[in-house]
Structure formats: C-alpha cells, structure tokens
C-alpha cells in the first residue's frame, strides 16, 4: 500500500521578530503520522499570509521570493521522500534526519554504534537499567573484536554490513566468546536495535537481519522442591552472616523478588491495602510493576531485621550478589542439598511453588513483573514435568493393579 506524503506551512502567530513579522513553520505528514520541522527561517507579515494556500499573498518581489523559498523546501522534501519511498526504513524521522543533514558524517558502523550509546545515556536509571546500558557497550566491544579477528579491520562500512556479516558475528559469539544460545540471541537483538537506529536515519538502506530469525530457547530454570525449602528454613545457623543470607533467600522464595529488587527494597514500598501488607514496586530490570501480597513468612523476616536496618531506609542489610551466592553454596552443603544454589533460584522456586499450588498464570506473571506471560509459562512447563515424573513413579508402585487388569 502506497503511503502519502504531504508538506504544509503555517504562521507562528504568537511570535514576532523586531520587524513585526512571524516565522513560517514547517510540518510533514506521512500516512497518518505528523512531525514538526520547526521554523523555516522565513518571516512574513501576518496580514500578508494566506492560511488557505499556506503562501504569502501578492505578486511583490518579497512575496515571489518567499513563495519561491517555500516551493524549494517542498521540492527538497519530496525528493527525499521519493528516494526512500520503497524502503522499509521510510519514516518521518528518516526524512527529517536526511533533510537536516544530521547524520551525513557517518560512513562506517562503529561511530553509529557509539552515537546510539550516547543517545541512550540519559535514559539510564529512568527507562533503561545500568545493566542493559552496559550490555550495549559489551556488544560493541564484541563486534569490534569480531571485525579484527574475522576481517582484520577496525571498522566496517555501513553498506558492507550484510546478512553474511551478521551470520559470521553469530558464529563468533558462540564459538569464540562462548555464549550459550540465549545469551547470543540477546546480543544479536542489541545489535539489531543499533542497525534499526541507523536504518531509521537513512544510513543503511538494507536490512542485514531480513533473513535472520532471532528466537530464545526455553530453558528449565533451577528451583528448590518444597522439602528442600523446608530443610533450609528449619536449619539454624550460629554464624550471623549465614543466618542473614538464609532469611533473605527464604524471603525471596515467598515473594519472587530478584536480588537487585531485594537489595533496593525500602520500607516505603510496603503498603497496607484492606488490612493486608503488599509490596508495591517495579522490577529494576524491566521497570514493570511487581505487586506481591506479603504472606506471614516474609512479614516475619521483615520484622526480624526492622530494628537493625530501619535507620538506613532499606528493609535488609544486604551484601553483594557474589557474596550471597558464595554463602548459599555453603548453606546448601550444610543442608545436604545437591544443587548449585544461587539467589535467583529463590525467584524460580516462588514461581514454581505458586503455579503448582494452583495460582493462576496471570497472577504469577503479575507478581513476578514479567513483560510477557510466555516467560511465566516456562515455570508451568517445569511443573508439568514434575507431575509427569511423579505419575511415572506412582505407576511403578501401582504395578499390582495393572496385573489384576491383565495389563
């Protein structure tokens, strides 16, 4: 379907220069979208401007000059539109960028990557986490190392960034960097974001990812069984640091909070709704709402550390994730648990226990702050596998009934 492109002009009547003239403003339309390009640097007396024709009235030398300038702007914008009319990257941002000439200096890819990183710097801590921002910098380093290793080059031309280069980079990530499938996919998605940034500005006319499908593999998340959770809960540690880590871990098992969200948890995030205590917060990773009603166990753990830590505003006296995971391995050994216990396993345990106890998928997804319910469904798949395993064991124990039926 062909998209229509139009240009219109109007007078900014609420502003006048020293000569009493108002600036002519420029507006573009593409399909159902609109964008302002601002002032054309052309000034006209209000009494001599026609809103109907969007031109200066009359045949004076000034009117002819003003209208010729307007026609020239329209011609330039229409030429840009026709150049990119059949391109998938056609957008008002692209037309504006080419018209203003803001990206003419770029001929190779890495400077564009750097500009994208600069453009998202101000979003860190607002709509973008520090972790996500850092991942873009890592991908940038990976891509530069790849160019050096594969092509013996420090950079690559924008027109040279092809599907074959993307495929070679994927192979480099899996074979040299050593990332698992989902980690590699995340890095390729980050690269694709930067490529789209360049395409939207008319720097790349093709799509290097056109024939490259990016998908995540479902991965079974490690979790603790109810018996293992009880084993940890019942174990008392005389060493204070182990007792603290145990309690924080159990808190997460019954709230589903990730390490960074427990670390940042403050008392103002605990609110009372109809006589029940709730955690009302946002996931640090995704900024998605994460609302959890506090059960008796997490409430008891919060009260345990209230007098110790309340002056700092944070709910728990936290330590680094690395130290916590180190102590969790010690706790696992002392509790006879043969799993690689990490703090994030508490979140998986909460999800698995909730689903196995009949909590609806939508509710679990909301409590976990998932951006997509498909992420939550991974835990349901794990729970179903457990049911299958348990039923197979039951079948073995019911063998005598099978014999009675002649099966």
VOGU-3710 file (C-alpha; in Angstrom, 3 decimals, decimal comma):
1> xxxxxxxxxx> 0,000/0,000/0,000  1,409/3,363/-1,026  1,889/5,880/1,794  1,038/9,503/1,079  3,459/12,267/1,999  2,467/15,912/2,380  4,128/19,145/3,469  2,304/22,119/4,963  3,254/25,557/6,240  1,695/27,773/8,865
11> xxxxxxxxxx> 2,461/31,047/10,592  3,529/31,127/14,232  1,217/33,998/15,039  2,143/34,280/18,728  5,697/35,402/17,923  7,094/38,395/16,022  10,644/39,500/15,273  11,903/43,076/15,542  10,312/43,868/12,180  6,905/42,681/13,379
21> xxxxxxxxxx> 6,966/39,565/11,185  6,128/35,990/12,238  8,089/32,845/11,311  6,750/30,371/8,754  6,678/26,906/10,344  7,015/23,592/8,529  5,024/20,421/9,137  5,236/16,979/7,441  2,652/14,206/7,126  3,350/10,570/6,273
31> xxxxxxxxxx> 0,285/8,362/6,207  -1,462/9,065/9,498  1,616/10,474/11,241  2,706/14,083/11,633  6,002/15,740/12,550  7,031/19,352/13,038  10,260/20,541/11,470  10,123/23,911/13,179  10,918/27,279/11,687  11,836/27,647/8,016
41> xxxxxxxxxx> 13,744/30,873/8,862  11,271/32,668/6,588  9,378/35,604/8,152  6,121/37,099/6,863  3,769/39,877/7,988  0,576/38,292/9,382  -1,627/40,464/7,192  0,119/39,179/4,081  -0,138/35,449/4,847  -2,863/33,137/3,491
51> xxxxxxxxxx> -3,760/30,235/5,789  -5,766/28,701/2,945  -2,900/28,486/0,443  -0,047/28,460/3,005  1,702/31,131/0,949  2,407/34,861/1,020  -0,266/36,950/-0,670  0,519/39,165/-3,633  2,972/39,499/-6,516  5,520/41,780/-4,874
61> xxxxxxxxxx> 9,213/40,951/-5,046  9,069/39,903/-1,397  6,060/37,631/-1,967  7,663/35,997/-5,004  10,902/35,426/-3,054  9,096/33,957/-0,014  6,912/31,660/-2,117  9,909/30,516/-4,176  11,722/29,591/-0,945  8,669/27,646/0,237
71> xxxxxxxxxx> 8,475/25,815/-3,106  12,181/24,952/-2,883  11,716/23,449/0,591  8,739/21,419/-0,613  10,706/20,158/-3,627  13,649/19,105/-1,444  11,416/17,203/0,985  9,512/15,492/-1,845  12,813/14,394/-3,417  13,892/12,841/-0,108
81> xxxxxxxxxx> 10,532/11,085/0,194  10,729/9,667/-3,347  14,286/8,448/-2,726  13,176/6,342/0,251  9,584/5,695/-0,807  10,112/1,966/-1,394  12,471/1,488/1,548  11,281/-0,342/4,670  13,081/2,289/6,736  10,889/5,134/5,405
91> xxxxxxxxxx> 9,697/7,277/8,317  9,285/10,912/9,293  12,414/10,588/11,442  14,347/9,418/8,394  13,087/12,286/6,204  13,844/14,815/8,955  17,338/13,388/9,511  18,235/13,493/5,811  16,700/16,953/5,386  18,633/18,409/8,312
101> xxxxxxxxxx> 21,800/16,536/7,321  22,413/15,412/10,907  23,966/12,050/10,005  25,983/12,842/6,870  29,295/12,338/8,659  28,740/8,599/9,150  30,133/6,146/6,614  31,136/3,269/8,932  29,211/1,345/11,575  31,074/1,714/14,886
111> xxxxxxxxxx> 30,668/5,528/15,089  26,924/4,963/14,615  27,029/2,403/17,434  28,787/4,997/19,613  26,181/7,618/18,763  23,388/5,221/19,710  25,049/4,517/23,068  25,370/8,269/23,642  21,697/8,740/22,751  20,501/6,306/25,442
121> xxxxxxxxxx> 22,843/7,539/28,188  20,224/9,916/29,592  17,700/7,070/29,853  19,840/5,136/32,361  18,042/4,928/35,686  14,762/6,026/34,080  13,562/3,804/31,234  16,842/1,892/30,930  18,772/-0,029/33,578  22,511/0,267/34,053
131> xxxxxxxxxx> 22,750/-3,436/33,238  21,056/-3,048/29,857  23,154/0,014/29,046  26,328/-1,917/29,893  25,233/-4,810/27,648  25,198/-2,486/24,624  28,776/-1,476/25,419  29,758/-5,154/25,693  28,160/-5,953/22,314  30,003/-3,001/20,814
141> xxxxxxxxxx> 33,306/-4,414/22,148  32,396/-7,907/20,919  31,604/-6,595/17,437  34,852/-4,638/17,184  36,850/-7,698/18,321  34,951/-9,782/15,762  35,845/-7,399/12,916  39,509/-7,565/13,883  39,529/-11,362/14,216  37,448/-12,184/11,133
151> xxxxxxxxxx> 38,283/-9,411/8,664  41,442/-7,852/10,188  39,677/-4,500/10,231  38,894/-1,906/12,885  35,519/-0,956/11,403  33,127/-1,813/8,592  31,338/0,352/6,029  27,603/0,817/6,511  26,927/-0,616/3,055  29,105/-3,642/3,897
161> xxxxxxxxxx> 27,025/-4,651/6,921  25,250/-7,585/5,285  23,384/-10,701/6,360  26,610/-12,672/5,917  28,367/-10,397/8,427  25,563/-10,962/10,948  25,863/-14,735/10,477  29,638/-14,568/10,935  29,173/-12,488/14,097  26,719/-15,037/15,493
171> xxxxxxxxxx> 29,253/-17,809/14,881  31,947/-15,697/16,557  29,756/-15,178/19,632  29,038/-18,880/20,042  32,483/-20,255/19,184  34,928/-17,586/20,396  33,088/-15,566/23,045  31,464/-18,784/24,192  27,938/-17,615/24,914  25,012/-20,024/25,183
181> xxxxxxxxxx> 22,191/-19,726/22,646  20,003/-17,274/24,588  22,954/-15,039/25,512  23,987/-14,921/21,852  20,411/-14,104/20,836  20,264/-11,218/23,328  23,481/-9,767/21,900  22,195/-10,083/18,341  18,976/-8,336/19,370  21,049/-5,476/20,786
191> xxxxxxxxxx> 22,971/-5,279/17,513  19,694/-5,285/15,573  18,446/-2,349/17,666  21,502/-0,326/16,640  21,101/-1,387/12,995  17,463/-0,221/13,063  18,638/3,045/14,605  20,895/3,511/11,557  18,176/2,454/9,098  15,671/4,900/10,578
201> xxxxxxxxxx> 18,157/7,670/9,833  18,747/6,618/6,255  22,317/5,479/6,924  21,625/1,864/5,951  19,205/1,194/3,106  19,051/-2,588/3,509  18,157/-4,906/6,399  21,061/-7,195/7,429  18,631/-9,129/9,663  15,993/-9,701/6,951
211> xxxxxxxxxx> 16,744/-13,429/6,681  17,898/-13,879/10,251  15,289/-15,089/12,754  16,143/-14,461/16,391  14,473/-16,688/18,940  15,040/-17,763/22,517  15,152/-21,389/23,567  13,026/-22,418/26,514  15,321/-23,239/29,409  14,322/-25,170/32,500
221> xxxxxxxxxx> 15,036/-22,923/35,474  16,606/-24,492/38,547  14,371/-24,428/41,612  14,052/-25,993/45,043  11,415/-28,529/45,997  9,154/-27,827/48,958  11,125/-30,337/51,020  14,388/-28,538/50,214  12,903/-25,150/51,134  11,729/-26,572/54,469
231> xxxxxxxxxx> 15,161/-28,048/55,077  16,762/-24,614/54,745  14,046/-22,914/56,820  14,435/-25,350/59,722  18,224/-25,074/59,762  19,533/-22,541/62,286  22,996/-21,082/61,753  25,036/-19,729/64,641  27,114/-17,781/62,127  25,243/-14,497/61,705
241> xxxxxxxxxx> 26,079/-13,979/58,018  24,707/-17,428/57,093  21,522/-16,829/59,089  21,052/-13,467/57,329  21,575/-14,950/53,863  19,232/-17,830/54,697  16,460/-15,435/55,747  16,853/-13,155/52,729  16,813/-16,197/50,435  13,630/-17,552/52,066
251> xxxxxxxxxx> 12,090/-14,073/51,792  12,631/-14,226/48,029  11,231/-17,785/47,895  7,933/-16,358/49,190  7,889/-13,060/47,265  9,657/-13,841/43,976  11,869/-10,748/44,159  15,190/-10,838/42,302  18,415/-9,967/44,134  18,595/-6,372/42,879
261> xxxxxxxxxx> 14,963/-5,740/43,883  15,552/-7,106/47,398  18,730/-5,022/47,576  16,809/-1,844/46,674  13,731/-2,674/48,771  12,771/0,170/51,120  10,006/0,448/53,710  8,016/2,928/51,635  7,394/0,118/49,120  5,438/-1,803/51,788
271> xxxxxxxxxx> 1,849/-0,546/51,877  -1,383/-1,608/53,557  -4,323/-2,466/51,304  -7,520/-3,632/53,039  -5,632/-4,765/56,164  -3,052/-6,727/54,156  0,575/-5,783/53,601  1,717/-5,520/49,987  4,989/-4,932/48,199  4,264/-2,304/45,543
281> xxxxxxxxxx> 7,371/-1,782/43,460  8,867/-2,002/39,963  11,388/-4,512/38,704  14,768/-2,865/38,356  15,473/-4,936/35,243  12,344/-4,034/33,258  10,607/-1,201/35,194  7,437/-3,328/35,107  5,103/-3,207/38,130  5,742/-6,036/40,594
291> xxxxxxxxxx> 2,979/-6,244/43,213  3,087/-9,037/45,795  0,908/-9,584/48,849  3,165/-10,353/51,799  2,446/-13,698/53,437  3,227/-14,454/57,083  6,727/-15,823/56,401  8,169/-12,798/54,534  6,448/-10,470/57,031  8,125/-12,275/59,921
301> xxxxxxxxxx> 11,511/-11,947/58,190  10,967/-8,206/57,629  10,135/-7,715/61,321  13,236/-9,671/62,306  15,508/-7,019/60,746  13,361/-3,936/61,357  15,275/-2,596/64,373  18,632/-3,445/62,798  18,222/-1,708/59,473  15,322/0,781/59,622
311> xxxxxxxxxx> 17,559/3,867/60,002  19,029/3,237/56,552  15,583/3,056/54,976  16,304/-0,318/53,372  14,483/-3,419/54,567  17,528/-5,709/54,730  21,242/-5,265/55,494  22,374/-6,524/52,091  25,710/-7,625/50,706  26,908/-8,222/47,145
321> xxxxxxxxxx> 25,212/-10,852/44,997  28,547/-12,629/44,615  28,988/-12,946/48,390  25,399/-14,087/48,883  25,793/-16,806/46,241  29,026/-17,929/47,891  27,267/-18,255/51,259  24,296/-20,015/49,641  26,619/-22,746/48,395  27,821/-23,151/51,973
331> xxxxxxxxxx> 24,209/-23,312/53,164  23,352/-25,915/50,511  26,233/-28,118/51,688  25,190/-27,812/55,341  21,583/-28,653/54,441  22,533/-31,603/52,235  21,153/-30,022/49,061  22,994/-31,230/45,950  22,085/-28,283/43,752  24,068/-25,253/42,624
341> xxxxxxxxxx> 22,158/-22,898/44,902  22,056/-19,258/43,754  19,904/-16,362/44,899  17,975/-16,259/41,620  16,842/-19,823/42,286  14,592/-18,374/45,012  12,633/-16,454/42,367  12,252/-19,616/40,287  11,174/-21,514/43,401  8,476/-18,927/44,157
351> xxxxxxxxxx> 7,117/-19,180/40,607  7,140/-22,974/40,557  5,546/-23,328/44,000  2,851/-20,769/43,153  1,861/-22,487/39,909  1,959/-25,968/41,461  -0,391/-24,730/44,216  -2,915/-23,545/41,648  -2,174/-19,814/41,489  -3,324/-18,631/38,011
361> xxxxxxxxxx> -0,602/-17,956/35,465  -1,720/-14,338/35,044  -1,345/-13,678/38,783  2,111/-15,251/38,933  3,177/-13,224/35,897  1,949/-10,024/37,569  3,741/-10,801/40,838  6,987/-11,573/39,028  6,774/-8,395/36,953  7,144/-10,333/33,712
371> xxxxxxxxxx> 6,821/-8,364/30,485  5,303/-11,373/28,718  3,251/-14,254/30,098  5,248/-16,631/27,874  8,158/-16,133/30,266  5,945/-17,313/33,130  4,808/-20,337/31,124  8,331/-21,746/31,362  7,646/-22,478/35,025  4,383/-24,215/34,163
381> xxxxxxxxxx> 6,300/-26,475/31,793  8,689/-27,364/34,617  5,772/-28,079/36,947  4,163/-30,349/34,347  7,430/-32,267/34,002  7,455/-32,785/37,775  3,861/-34,067/37,652  4,831/-36,428/34,833  7,800/-37,723/36,840  5,648/-38,218/39,953
391> xxxxxxxxxx> 2,959/-40,037/37,972  5,564/-42,354/36,450  6,748/-43,226/39,953  3,142/-43,800/41,004  2,629/-46,077/38,002  5,553/-48,225/39,143  4,018/-48,538/42,605  0,637/-49,497/41,158  2,018/-52,402/39,179  -0,099/-54,968/41,066
401> xxxxxxx> -3,272/-53,230/39,901  -2,069/-53,471/36,318  -1,557/-57,208/36,774  -5,081/-57,550/38,147  -6,373/-55,904/34,969  -4,187/-58,110/32,808  -2,172/-55,100/31,566
//
